[in-house]
Amino acid sequence: MMRVTSLMAGALLASLVAGACSILAPIPDRSRYFTLSGVPAAQDGASHSESGTDAASRGDGSASAASIVYGLGPIVLPAYLDRSQIATRLSATEVGYSQWDRWAEPLGANVESVLHRQLGVELGTDAVVEYPWVGGIRVDYQIPIRLLQFETDTAGESHLVARWAIRDIKADRTVVVKQTVLARPGKPNDTPAATAALSAMLGDLGHEIAAALRELPPPRAPKAEHRKK
């Protein structure tokens, strides 16, 4: 009887030790980190003009197409997107956040860098500066952007809603005001596909902004008022 009891006690102790080991075992890190992609490499062969700093520092008042300086920003995102976890739209009034999938850098900074490169390639210029511009850079056209929606829903469909404008700084007036609404279908619970769709829509937004900028004439300095003697 004592032998049976000892065997049972040994088995119980072994199971407790095994359970403790499983509890204390390190939990694998399932975190994944994502970024928005920029302009496809195939488009990098576009010609570039002088840099934004060079064009702005000349100060000669010329406004040829090659010397126009574009100021990107400020770019404003909804506060609910200002976190590292990737958001999913659960309903019209509810947003969820992934436990494991995260942005590799602040989303606002990533959006800004992608649009900065997109506009530079599409316009064929290096004269695109990010807000706030410093060092005496003189901006000709400013492009403020407010993203109202930039996430994927539970069905896998990604959405982008953005209000943006173009301001003629020299004339001190807004020359373009638009709202861009985009959507791309996808698969539920597929973060790589979702981030790819968001990247593509951001590229579409950049393309639309670049097209609007190309239609504008070179900005002119405001005429000086002549006072009668």
CYANA upper distance limits for C-alpha pairs under 8 A (distance plus 0.5 A):
  1 MET  CA      5 THR  CA      6.79
  2 MET  CA      6 SER  CA      6.62
  3 ARG  CA      7 LEU  CA      6.75
  4 VAL  CA      8 MET  CA      6.74
  5 THR  CA      9 ALA  CA      6.62
  6 SER  CA     10 GLY  CA      6.59
  7 LEU  CA     11 ALA  CA      6.69
  8 MET  CA     12 LEU  CA      6.65
  9 ALA  CA     13 LEU  CA      6.61
 10 GLY  CA     14 ALA  CA      6.63
 11 ALA  CA     15 SER  CA      6.75
 12 LEU  CA     16 LEU  CA      6.75
 13 LEU  CA     17 VAL  CA      6.69
 14 ALA  CA     18 ALA  CA      6.65
 15 SER  CA     19 GLY  CA      6.57
 16 LEU  CA     20 ALA  CA      6.63
 17 VAL  CA     21 CYS  CA      6.70
 18 ALA  CA     22 SER  CA      6.83
 19 GLY  CA     23 ILE  CA      6.78
 20 ALA  CA     24 LEU  CA      6.62
 21 CYS  CA     25 ALA  CA      6.43
 30 ARG  CA    100 TRP  CA      6.56
 31 SER  CA     99 GLN  CA      8.41
 31 SER  CA    100 TRP  CA      4.85
 31 SER  CA    101 ASP  CA      6.28
 31 SER  CA    102 ARG  CA      7.78
 32 ARG  CA    100 TRP  CA      6.58
 32 ARG  CA    101 ASP  CA      5.35
 32 ARG  CA    102 ARG  CA      6.65
 33 TYR  CA    101 ASP  CA      6.51
 33 TYR  CA    102 ARG  CA      5.44
 33 TYR  CA    103 TRP  CA      5.89
 33 TYR  CA    104 ALA  CA      5.48
 34 PHE  CA    101 ASP  CA      8.00
 34 PHE  CA    102 ARG  CA      6.75
 34 PHE  CA    103 TRP  CA      5.44
 34 PHE  CA    104 ALA  CA      5.85
 34 PHE  CA    192 PRO  CA      8.29
 34 PHE  CA    195 THR  CA      7.83
 35 THR  CA    103 TRP  CA      6.51
 35 THR  CA    104 ALA  CA      6.35
 35 THR  CA    105 GLU  CA      7.75
 35 THR  CA    110 ASN  CA      7.63
 35 THR  CA    195 THR  CA      7.94
 36 LEU  CA    110 ASN  CA      7.07
 36 LEU  CA    111 VAL  CA      7.77
 36 LEU  CA    114 VAL  CA      7.77
 36 LEU  CA    195 THR  CA      6.94
 36 LEU  CA    196 ALA  CA      7.67
 36 LEU  CA    198 LEU  CA      7.80
 36 LEU  CA    199 SER  CA      5.65
 37 SER  CA    114 VAL  CA      7.41
 37 SER  CA    196 ALA  CA      7.93
 37 SER  CA    199 SER  CA      6.11
 38 GLY  CA    114 VAL  CA      5.44
 38 GLY  CA    115 LEU  CA      8.24
 38 GLY  CA    117 ARG  CA      7.44
 38 GLY  CA    118 GLN  CA      7.29
 38 GLY  CA    199 SER  CA      7.76
 38 GLY  CA    203 GLY  CA      7.93
 39 VAL  CA     43 GLN  CA      7.29
 39 VAL  CA     44 ASP  CA      8.09
 39 VAL  CA    114 VAL  CA      7.92
 39 VAL  CA    117 ARG  CA      7.48
 39 VAL  CA    118 GLN  CA      6.17
 39 VAL  CA    121 VAL  CA      8.27
 39 VAL  CA    203 GLY  CA      7.58
 40 PRO  CA     44 ASP  CA      7.77
 43 GLN  CA    121 VAL  CA      7.69
 44 ASP  CA    121 VAL  CA      7.20
 46 ALA  CA    121 VAL  CA      6.54
 46 ALA  CA    122 GLU  CA      8.22
 46 ALA  CA    124 GLY  CA      6.39
 47 SER  CA    121 VAL  CA      8.35
 47 SER  CA    124 GLY  CA      5.77
 47 SER  CA    125 THR  CA      7.69
 48 HIS  CA    120 GLY  CA      8.33
 48 HIS  CA    121 VAL  CA      8.14
 48 HIS  CA    124 GLY  CA      5.24
 48 HIS  CA    125 THR  CA      4.83
 48 HIS  CA    126 ASP  CA      6.39
 49 SER  CA     66 ALA  CA      6.68
 49 SER  CA     67 SER  CA      8.41
 49 SER  CA    124 GLY  CA      7.16
 49 SER  CA    125 THR  CA      5.23
 49 SER  CA    126 ASP  CA      6.52
 49 SER  CA    127 ALA  CA      7.99
 50 GLU  CA     54 ASP  CA      6.81
 50 GLU  CA     55 ALA  CA      6.89
 50 GLU  CA     66 ALA  CA      7.94
 50 GLU  CA     67 SER  CA      7.83
 50 GLU  CA    125 THR  CA      7.37
 50 GLU  CA    126 ASP  CA      6.60
 50 GLU  CA    127 ALA  CA      7.21
 51 SER  CA     55 ALA  CA      6.70
 51 SER  CA    125 THR  CA      7.74
 51 SER  CA    126 ASP  CA      5.07
 51 SER  CA    127 ALA  CA      5.35
 51 SER  CA    128 VAL  CA      8.45
 52 GLY  CA     56 ALA  CA      6.51
 52 GLY  CA     69 VAL  CA      6.29
 52 GLY  CA     70 TYR  CA      8.41
 52 GLY  CA    126 ASP  CA      6.29
 52 GLY  CA    127 ALA  CA      3.86
 52 GLY  CA    128 VAL  CA      6.35
 52 GLY  CA    129 VAL  CA      6.98
 52 GLY  CA    137 ILE  CA      8.15
 53 THR  CA     57 SER  CA      6.39
 53 THR  CA    127 ALA  CA      7.64
 53 THR  CA    137 ILE  CA      6.69
 54 ASP  CA     58 ARG  CA      6.94
 55 ALA  CA     59 GLY  CA      8.38
 55 ALA  CA     67 SER  CA      5.77
 55 ALA  CA     68 ILE  CA      7.75
 55 ALA  CA     69 VAL  CA      7.35
 55 ALA  CA    127 ALA  CA      7.50
 56 ALA  CA     67 SER  CA      8.25
 56 ALA  CA     69 VAL  CA      7.23
 56 ALA  CA    136 GLY  CA      8.14
 56 ALA  CA    137 ILE  CA      5.57
 56 ALA  CA    138 ARG  CA      5.51
 56 ALA  CA    139 VAL  CA      7.64
 57 SER  CA    136 GLY  CA      7.58
 57 SER  CA    137 ILE  CA      6.87
 57 SER  CA    138 ARG  CA      7.95
 61 GLY  CA    221 ALA  CA      8.07
 62 SER  CA     67 SER  CA      7.89
 63 ALA  CA     67 SER  CA      6.43
 63 ALA  CA     68 ILE  CA      6.34
 63 ALA  CA    218 PRO  CA      5.96
 63 ALA  CA    219 PRO  CA      6.68
 63 ALA  CA    220 ARG  CA      7.41
 64 SER  CA     68 ILE  CA      6.91
 64 SER  CA    218 PRO  CA      6.58
 65 ALA  CA    218 PRO  CA      6.71
 66 ALA  CA    125 THR  CA      8.00
 67 SER  CA    127 ALA  CA      7.97
 68 ILE  CA    127 ALA  CA      7.45
 68 ILE  CA    139 VAL  CA      8.26
 68 ILE  CA    140 ASP  CA      6.58
 68 ILE  CA    141 TYR  CA      8.26
 68 ILE  CA    218 PRO  CA      7.61
 69 VAL  CA    127 ALA  CA      5.45
 69 VAL  CA    128 VAL  CA      6.51
 69 VAL  CA    129 VAL  CA      7.99
 69 VAL  CA    138 ARG  CA      7.61
 69 VAL  CA    139 VAL  CA      5.56
 69 VAL  CA    140 ASP  CA      5.78
 69 VAL  CA    141 TYR  CA      7.17
 70 TYR  CA    127 ALA  CA      6.68
 70 TYR  CA    128 VAL  CA      5.22
 70 TYR  CA    129 VAL  CA      6.76
 70 TYR  CA    139 VAL  CA      6.32
 70 TYR  CA    140 ASP  CA      6.52
 70 TYR  CA    141 TYR  CA      5.50
 70 TYR  CA    142 GLN  CA      6.39
 70 TYR  CA    143 ILE  CA      8.02
 71 GLY  CA    128 VAL  CA      6.39
 71 GLY  CA    129 VAL  CA      5.52
 71 GLY  CA    130 GLU  CA      6.39
 71 GLY  CA    131 TYR  CA      7.02
 71 GLY  CA    133 TRP  CA      7.98
 71 GLY  CA    139 VAL  CA      6.24
 71 GLY  CA    140 ASP  CA      7.95
 71 GLY  CA    141 TYR  CA      6.55
 71 GLY  CA    142 GLN  CA      4.95
 71 GLY  CA    143 ILE  CA      6.55
 72 LEU  CA    116 HIS  CA      7.48
 72 LEU  CA    128 VAL  CA      7.32
 72 LEU  CA    129 VAL  CA      6.52
 72 LEU  CA    130 GLU  CA      5.42
 72 LEU  CA    131 TYR  CA      6.37
 72 LEU  CA    142 GLN  CA      6.50
 72 LEU  CA    143 ILE  CA      5.48
 72 LEU  CA    144 PRO  CA      6.92
 73 GLY  CA    112 GLU  CA      8.49
 73 GLY  CA    130 GLU  CA      6.74
 73 GLY  CA    131 TYR  CA      5.46
 73 GLY  CA    132 PRO  CA      8.07
 73 GLY  CA    142 GLN  CA      7.51
 73 GLY  CA    143 ILE  CA      6.04
 73 GLY  CA    144 PRO  CA      4.86
 73 GLY  CA    145 ILE  CA      6.67
 74 PRO  CA    130 GLU  CA      8.43
 74 PRO  CA    131 TYR  CA      6.04
 74 PRO  CA    132 PRO  CA      7.92
 74 PRO  CA    143 ILE  CA      8.15
 74 PRO  CA    144 PRO  CA      5.57
 74 PRO  CA    145 ILE  CA      6.87
 75 ILE  CA    108 GLY  CA      7.81
 75 ILE  CA    112 GLU  CA      7.45
 75 ILE  CA    144 PRO  CA      6.52
 75 ILE  CA    145 ILE  CA      5.25
 75 ILE  CA    146 ARG  CA      6.21
 75 ILE  CA    147 LEU  CA      7.99
 76 VAL  CA    108 GLY  CA      7.93
 76 VAL  CA    145 ILE  CA      6.84
 76 VAL  CA    146 ARG  CA      5.18
 76 VAL  CA    147 LEU  CA      6.60
 77 LEU  CA     81 LEU  CA      7.24
 77 LEU  CA     82 ASP  CA      7.79
 77 LEU  CA    108 GLY  CA      7.11
 77 LEU  CA    146 ARG  CA      6.67
 77 LEU  CA    147 LEU  CA      5.57
 77 LEU  CA    148 LEU  CA      7.26
 78 PRO  CA     82 ASP  CA      7.51
 78 PRO  CA    147 LEU  CA      7.31
 78 PRO  CA    148 LEU  CA      6.71
 78 PRO  CA    149 GLN  CA      7.83
 81 LEU  CA     86 ILE  CA      8.38
 81 LEU  CA     87 ALA  CA      7.37
 81 LEU  CA    107 LEU  CA      7.98
 82 ASP  CA    106 PRO  CA      7.81
 82 ASP  CA    107 LEU  CA      7.37
 82 ASP  CA    108 GLY  CA      8.02
 83 ARG  CA    106 PRO  CA      7.68
 83 ARG  CA    107 LEU  CA      8.19
 84 SER  CA    102 ARG  CA      5.78
 84 SER  CA    103 TRP  CA      5.69
 84 SER  CA    104 ALA  CA      7.99
 84 SER  CA    105 GLU  CA      7.92
 84 SER  CA    106 PRO  CA      7.13
 84 SER  CA    107 LEU  CA      8.09
 85 GLN  CA     97 TYR  CA      6.20
 85 GLN  CA     98 SER  CA      6.21
 85 GLN  CA     99 GLN  CA      7.60
 85 GLN  CA    100 TRP  CA      8.08
 85 GLN  CA    101 ASP  CA      6.70
 85 GLN  CA    102 ARG  CA      4.89
 85 GLN  CA    103 TRP  CA      6.86
 86 ILE  CA     97 TYR  CA      6.19
 86 ILE  CA     98 SER  CA      6.11
 86 ILE  CA    101 ASP  CA      6.48
 86 ILE  CA    102 ARG  CA      5.67
 86 ILE  CA    103 TRP  CA      6.86
 87 ALA  CA     95 VAL  CA      7.09
 87 ALA  CA     96 GLY  CA      6.18
 87 ALA  CA     97 TYR  CA      5.05
 87 ALA  CA     98 SER  CA      6.97
 87 ALA  CA    151 GLU  CA      6.78
 87 ALA  CA    152 THR  CA      7.89
 88 THR  CA     95 VAL  CA      6.24
 88 THR  CA     96 GLY  CA      5.67
 88 THR  CA     97 TYR  CA      6.59
 88 THR  CA     98 SER  CA      8.10
 88 THR  CA    151 GLU  CA      6.56
 88 THR  CA    152 THR  CA      5.80
 88 THR  CA    153 ASP  CA      5.81
 88 THR  CA    154 THR  CA      7.15
 89 ARG  CA     94 GLU  CA      6.93
 89 ARG  CA     95 VAL  CA      5.19
 89 ARG  CA     96 GLY  CA      6.90
 89 ARG  CA    151 GLU  CA      7.14
 89 ARG  CA    152 THR  CA      6.48
 89 ARG  CA    153 ASP  CA      4.85
 89 ARG  CA    154 THR  CA      6.96
 90 LEU  CA     94 GLU  CA      5.83
 90 LEU  CA     95 VAL  CA      5.76
 90 LEU  CA     96 GLY  CA      6.83
 90 LEU  CA    153 ASP  CA      6.54
 90 LEU  CA    154 THR  CA      6.41
 91 SER  CA     95 VAL  CA      7.46
 91 SER  CA    153 ASP  CA      8.34
 98 SER  CA    102 ARG  CA      7.79
101 ASP  CA    191 THR  CA      7.95
103 TRP  CA    107 LEU  CA      7.18
105 GLU  CA    109 ALA  CA      7.71
105 GLU  CA    110 ASN  CA      7.14
106 PRO  CA    110 ASN  CA      6.88
107 LEU  CA    111 VAL  CA      6.61
108 GLY  CA    112 GLU  CA      6.69
109 ALA  CA    113 SER  CA      6.69
110 ASN  CA    114 VAL  CA      6.72
111 VAL  CA    115 LEU  CA      6.71
111 VAL  CA    202 LEU  CA      8.22
112 GLU  CA    116 HIS  CA      6.44
112 GLU  CA    130 GLU  CA      8.22
113 SER  CA    117 ARG  CA      6.76
114 VAL  CA    118 GLN  CA      6.54
114 VAL  CA    202 LEU  CA      8.33
114 VAL  CA    203 GLY  CA      8.40
115 LEU  CA    119 LEU  CA      6.50
115 LEU  CA    202 LEU  CA      7.80
115 LEU  CA    203 GLY  CA      7.78
115 LEU  CA    206 GLY  CA      6.30
116 HIS  CA    120 GLY  CA      6.78
116 HIS  CA    128 VAL  CA      7.19
116 HIS  CA    129 VAL  CA      8.03
116 HIS  CA    130 GLU  CA      7.69
117 ARG  CA    121 VAL  CA      6.71
118 GLN  CA    122 GLU  CA      6.60
118 GLN  CA    203 GLY  CA      7.30
118 GLN  CA    206 GLY  CA      6.46
118 GLN  CA    207 HIS  CA      7.97
119 LEU  CA    123 LEU  CA      6.29
119 LEU  CA    128 VAL  CA      7.84
119 LEU  CA    206 GLY  CA      6.62
119 LEU  CA    207 HIS  CA      7.89
119 LEU  CA    209 ILE  CA      8.35
119 LEU  CA    210 ALA  CA      6.45
120 GLY  CA    124 GLY  CA      6.22
120 GLY  CA    125 THR  CA      5.57
120 GLY  CA    126 ASP  CA      6.12
120 GLY  CA    127 ALA  CA      7.77
120 GLY  CA    128 VAL  CA      6.69
121 VAL  CA    125 THR  CA      7.17
122 GLU  CA    207 HIS  CA      7.53
122 GLU  CA    210 ALA  CA      6.85
123 LEU  CA    210 ALA  CA      6.90
123 LEU  CA    214 ARG  CA      7.90
129 VAL  CA    133 TRP  CA      7.01
133 TRP  CA    137 ILE  CA      6.89
139 VAL  CA    169 ILE  CA      7.37
140 ASP  CA    168 ASP  CA      6.67
140 ASP  CA    169 ILE  CA      5.96
140 ASP  CA    170 LYS  CA      6.95
140 ASP  CA    219 PRO  CA      7.07
141 TYR  CA    166 ILE  CA      6.90
141 TYR  CA    167 ARG  CA      5.95
141 TYR  CA    168 ASP  CA      5.41
141 TYR  CA    169 ILE  CA      6.33
141 TYR  CA    219 PRO  CA      8.33
142 GLN  CA    165 ALA  CA      8.49
142 GLN  CA    166 ILE  CA      6.10
142 GLN  CA    167 ARG  CA      5.53
142 GLN  CA    168 ASP  CA      7.24
142 GLN  CA    169 ILE  CA      7.33
143 ILE  CA    164 TRP  CA      7.34
143 ILE  CA    165 ALA  CA      6.12
143 ILE  CA    166 ILE  CA      5.25
143 ILE  CA    167 ARG  CA      7.02
144 PRO  CA    164 TRP  CA      6.24
144 PRO  CA    165 ALA  CA      6.32
144 PRO  CA    166 ILE  CA      7.50
145 ILE  CA    162 ALA  CA      7.35
145 ILE  CA    163 ARG  CA      6.41
145 ILE  CA    164 TRP  CA      4.87
145 ILE  CA    165 ALA  CA      7.32
146 ARG  CA    162 ALA  CA      6.11
146 ARG  CA    163 ARG  CA      5.75
146 ARG  CA    164 TRP  CA      6.74
147 LEU  CA    160 LEU  CA      7.96
147 LEU  CA    161 VAL  CA      6.49
147 LEU  CA    162 ALA  CA      4.82
147 LEU  CA    163 ARG  CA      6.97
148 LEU  CA    160 LEU  CA      8.04
148 LEU  CA    161 VAL  CA      5.78
148 LEU  CA    162 ALA  CA      6.03
148 LEU  CA    163 ARG  CA      7.90
149 GLN  CA    159 HIS  CA      7.07
149 GLN  CA    160 LEU  CA      5.70
149 GLN  CA    161 VAL  CA      5.40
149 GLN  CA    162 ALA  CA      7.54
150 PHE  CA    158 SER  CA      8.00
150 PHE  CA    159 HIS  CA      6.13
150 PHE  CA    160 LEU  CA      5.11
150 PHE  CA    161 VAL  CA      7.19
150 PHE  CA    198 LEU  CA      7.78
151 GLU  CA    158 SER  CA      6.21
151 GLU  CA    159 HIS  CA      6.17
151 GLU  CA    160 LEU  CA      7.50
151 GLU  CA    198 LEU  CA      7.79
152 THR  CA    156 GLY  CA      6.41
152 THR  CA    157 GLU  CA      5.95
152 THR  CA    158 SER  CA      4.48
152 THR  CA    159 HIS  CA      6.57
152 THR  CA    194 ALA  CA      6.89
153 ASP  CA    157 GLU  CA      6.04
153 ASP  CA    158 SER  CA      6.85
153 ASP  CA    159 HIS  CA      8.48
153 ASP  CA    188 PRO  CA      8.44
154 THR  CA    188 PRO  CA      6.28
154 THR  CA    189 ASN  CA      7.76
155 ALA  CA    186 GLY  CA      7.87
155 ALA  CA    187 LYS  CA      7.03
155 ALA  CA    188 PRO  CA      5.44
156 GLY  CA    185 PRO  CA      6.82
156 GLY  CA    186 GLY  CA      5.03
156 GLY  CA    187 LYS  CA      4.96
156 GLY  CA    188 PRO  CA      4.61
156 GLY  CA    189 ASN  CA      7.26
156 GLY  CA    190 ASP  CA      7.72
156 GLY  CA    194 ALA  CA      7.43
157 GLU  CA    183 ALA  CA      7.28
157 GLU  CA    184 ARG  CA      6.06
157 GLU  CA    185 PRO  CA      4.77
157 GLU  CA    186 GLY  CA      5.62
157 GLU  CA    187 LYS  CA      7.80
157 GLU  CA    188 PRO  CA      8.39
157 GLU  CA    194 ALA  CA      8.26
158 SER  CA    183 ALA  CA      5.98
158 SER  CA    184 ARG  CA      5.69
158 SER  CA    185 PRO  CA      6.89
158 SER  CA    186 GLY  CA      7.77
158 SER  CA    194 ALA  CA      7.01
158 SER  CA    197 ALA  CA      6.94
158 SER  CA    198 LEU  CA      6.95
159 HIS  CA    181 VAL  CA      8.15
159 HIS  CA    182 LEU  CA      6.30
159 HIS  CA    183 ALA  CA      5.00
159 HIS  CA    184 ARG  CA      7.20
159 HIS  CA    198 LEU  CA      7.98
160 LEU  CA    180 THR  CA      8.13
160 LEU  CA    181 VAL  CA      6.33
160 LEU  CA    182 LEU  CA      5.59
160 LEU  CA    183 ALA  CA      6.85
160 LEU  CA    198 LEU  CA      8.03
160 LEU  CA    201 MET  CA      7.34
160 LEU  CA    202 LEU  CA      8.33
161 VAL  CA    179 GLN  CA      7.68
161 VAL  CA    180 THR  CA      6.16
161 VAL  CA    181 VAL  CA      5.06
161 VAL  CA    182 LEU  CA      6.93
162 ALA  CA    179 GLN  CA      6.09
162 ALA  CA    180 THR  CA      5.68
162 ALA  CA    181 VAL  CA      7.14
163 ARG  CA    177 VAL  CA      8.11
163 ARG  CA    178 LYS  CA      6.35
163 ARG  CA    179 GLN  CA      4.80
163 ARG  CA    180 THR  CA      6.86
164 TRP  CA    177 VAL  CA      6.52
164 TRP  CA    178 LYS  CA      6.04
164 TRP  CA    179 GLN  CA      6.78
164 TRP  CA    180 THR  CA      8.49
165 ALA  CA    174 THR  CA      7.54
165 ALA  CA    175 VAL  CA      8.08
165 ALA  CA    176 VAL  CA      5.71
165 ALA  CA    177 VAL  CA      4.83
165 ALA  CA    178 LYS  CA      6.67
166 ILE  CA    174 THR  CA      6.39
166 ILE  CA    175 VAL  CA      6.28
166 ILE  CA    176 VAL  CA      5.46
166 ILE  CA    177 VAL  CA      7.16
166 ILE  CA    213 LEU  CA      8.38
167 ARG  CA    172 ASP  CA      7.65
167 ARG  CA    173 ARG  CA      6.23
167 ARG  CA    174 THR  CA      4.70
167 ARG  CA    175 VAL  CA      6.22
167 ARG  CA    176 VAL  CA      7.60
168 ASP  CA    172 ASP  CA      6.24
168 ASP  CA    173 ARG  CA      5.97
168 ASP  CA    174 THR  CA      6.54
168 ASP  CA    175 VAL  CA      7.03
168 ASP  CA    219 PRO  CA      7.24
169 ILE  CA    173 ARG  CA      7.28
170 LYS  CA    219 PRO  CA      7.46
170 LYS  CA    220 ARG  CA      7.21
170 LYS  CA    221 ALA  CA      5.84
170 LYS  CA    222 PRO  CA      6.89
171 ALA  CA    219 PRO  CA      8.16
171 ALA  CA    220 ARG  CA      7.66
171 ALA  CA    221 ALA  CA      7.00
171 ALA  CA    222 PRO  CA      6.15
176 VAL  CA    212 ALA  CA      8.44
180 THR  CA    205 LEU  CA      7.63
182 LEU  CA    201 MET  CA      7.16
183 ALA  CA    201 MET  CA      8.07
184 ARG  CA    197 ALA  CA      6.86
184 ARG  CA    201 MET  CA      8.29
186 GLY  CA    190 ASP  CA      8.47
186 GLY  CA    193 ALA  CA      7.36
186 GLY  CA    194 ALA  CA      7.43
186 GLY  CA    197 ALA  CA      8.37
187 LYS  CA    193 ALA  CA      7.92
190 ASP  CA    194 ALA  CA      6.66
191 THR  CA    195 THR  CA      6.55
192 PRO  CA    196 ALA  CA      6.70
193 ALA  CA    197 ALA  CA      6.68
194 ALA  CA    198 LEU  CA      6.71
195 THR  CA    199 SER  CA      6.56
196 ALA  CA    200 ALA  CA      6.71
197 ALA  CA    201 MET  CA      6.75
198 LEU  CA    202 LEU  CA      6.65
199 SER  CA    203 GLY  CA      6.75
200 ALA  CA    204 ASP  CA      6.79
201 MET  CA    205 LEU  CA      6.70
202 LEU  CA    206 GLY  CA      6.76
203 GLY  CA    207 HIS  CA      6.64
204 ASP  CA    208 GLU  CA      6.73
205 LEU  CA    209 ILE  CA      6.77
206 GLY  CA    210 ALA  CA      6.56
207 HIS  CA    211 ALA  CA      6.64
208 GLU  CA    212 ALA  CA      6.88
209 ILE  CA    213 LEU  CA      6.76
210 ALA  CA    214 ARG  CA      6.69
211 ALA  CA    215 GLU  CA      7.08
212 ALA  CA    216 LEU  CA      7.40
